[in-house]
Amino acid sequence: MRASGFNPVAKIITLFLVVMAVLAVFGRLRFPGLGRGPKRLGAARCPACGRPRIGKGPCDCGQDAPGGGKEG
């Protein structure tokens, strides 16, 4: 039996965790605005019906349109 001071499996796991932490730090530096959840999700929803909004146009419900409702 070898008398090593540190288990090779523990070395691999530790090295993996260190590499993942370094990648996370560099990811934060490259994309600083991502991952700040609730503000971005709230802005992407219709204030009247709560449906997700895709694009820049008004919601299909028409409640957040400048006229105040759906015409027709």
Secondary structure by P-SEA (a helix, b strand, c coil): cccccccaaaaaaaaaaaaaaaaaaaaaaacccccccaaaaaaacccccccccccccccccccccccccccc
